[in-house]
Amino acid sequence: MTRRKLEAALEAGRAIDCNEDDDAGSGDHGIGFEEVAEVCRVSYDEKRTGVYSLQYSPDAKQLVVGYGDGAIHALNSQTGVLEHELKSPLHGGLPIKCIRFHPTSPQVCFAASTAGKVHACNTRAGPATDICSEAGNETYSLDFSSKGSVFATAGRDSDIRIYETESNKLVRVYEGFRINRAEQNEMAHAKRVFSLKFHPEHENVIVTGGWDDHLKIWDLRTSVGVQRTVYGPHICGDGIDIKGPYILTASWVEEEALQVWDFSDGRMLYSIPFDKKSGEFLYAAQFCDHGTALAGGSGTGSVKAFNLRTYQVLGEVELGSPVQCLDSIRGGRQFAVGGAGQEIILAQML
């Protein structure tokens, strides 16, 4: 993800200040992870109706959480103690489905709501403000370009919207495929889009996925947008990650849900066995350091850490209810899990 660049820069500075070696940073150095350890569980009021999104700040000091009632909280990343309420809950409020930090402003994050709104939050000052409203849409995902000059959203209506970050102005819409339209982009998504990620090394490239069982590779420098379609992943959450030449996908399917793809030609390289006994049904996954990944969903109600080279399960944290979101920082050395229960799990890979 784009955030990894800022995270790596902040981590490198911290390592220099603390006279740490490279393995303490976010690079792929050292002997690798061997186990998973739970740090603590953070309880929250059942009125929050679950956690639908969360993301660490690039300096790893805060965890920003989006709840089912529309509330957004900034927690201490080590203890889970509430530091700031960035957005208050609403009676009958709708879920905050995605949170992303700005790649060059570490204290600023944007949040997407199924109410069709995008909120801007400053984790150090003041409440959230509404910056975009997408009439008739449910906004499920957003992401910043690598330089932060634009951000994109996707959701229920299958359109991909591009905004200028400084002005929050809508500058382009790639319309989804609809039968009743006179002019159609047959390459576009035909159903809900649940995950959208900018390529961390290519400012104008986006990867999206949703209910239509396709990944779409977009180039924002073109009028059509979609440059390539990859058939396979059934994405129902924050189930796409990009690292180097690889795409990781988490599909809400019974088996072969966790897969790695070649970005350059769209080939599926391999599937990582998750749990065939109870069904896999994954919502979220992320690449981590040392050739590892985290993934979780509703099949097992847990998040597992995998060695992608050997398929070995390094460890598991059990939420006991559907896992709807996860995030990691420092290459997986810290990670958080949220879902349909009344707890957030803070954990680490060692």
C-alpha positions, 0 to 999 in steps of 0.5 A: 500500500501507499502508506508503506512508503511513509511508514518505512521512512518514519520507521527508518528515522526511528531506527536511527534515533534508537540505534536499531538494526534493519530488522526493526524497520519495515524492510524484509531483513532478519530471520523471519517471523516464527509465531503470533502473540496476542497483546490485548483485547479492547472491548467496546459498546454493543451499540457500536454494532461492530468494527468495519474498518481500522488502520494504523497511523504511519508512526504506529502510535494510533489505531483509527477505528470505524464502527457500524454506527458511523463513529470513528475513534482514534485509539492508542495502538499499544493499549487500545485506550480511546484518545480522540473521538473523531466522529460521533455515532449517529442514531441509525448511523451507517458503517464506516467501511474504509479508512486511509491515511494521507501518504504525506500528512501522517495526522490526516486520514479519510474515511468512507461511509455506506451513507455515500460520504467521505469524511476527513479526520485530523487525529490530533485536532478537531472532529471529522468533516464531510468532504464528499457526498456521493448521492445514491451510492454506498461508498465501500473503499477509498485510497490515495495515490502514492503522492497523495495528489488524488484519491479514488472511491468505489462502492455499490454503484460500481463507478470509480470516482477520482478526486483532487485531494487539495480541493476535494473536487471530483475530476473524473468518473469511470462509470460501471457497466449497466445494461440500461445505458446507451453507451457502455464501458464493457470493461468496467465493473458490473457489480459492487466494488468492495476494494480499491488500491492504488499501486504503491509504485505507479501514481496512475494505476489502480486495482479494484475488485468486487462481486463480479469475480474480477480484478480490474487494472486501471490507468487513470491517464486513459479515458477508458480506464480499465487496461486489463481484467483478471477473472477469479477473486470474489471480493467482499471486503478490504481484500486486495493488497499490492507489494512489488510485482504481486497482488494478494486477494482474499475472496469470500468463497469456501476454498482457495480464498487466499491467492497471489497473482502476478501483477504484470500478466494477471496469472494466478501464481498460487493459492494458500490453504486457509481452513477447508474444514469450516470454509474459508470465506475471507474478507481481508488480507495483507502482505507483511515482511519476510514473505508472510501475509495475514488473512481473516474472514467469517469462515473461522472467525479468526486471522491467521498468519502465513509463510507464503513460501511454505504455506505454514501457519505461523499463528492465529488470533480468534475473534470468535465472530466474523472478521471484517477488517484487519491492518498491520504496521511495521511489516506485520510486527503489530496488527489489529483485528476487528469484526462483528463482535464486541472486541478489537484484538491487538496482536503481533508477529514475532 
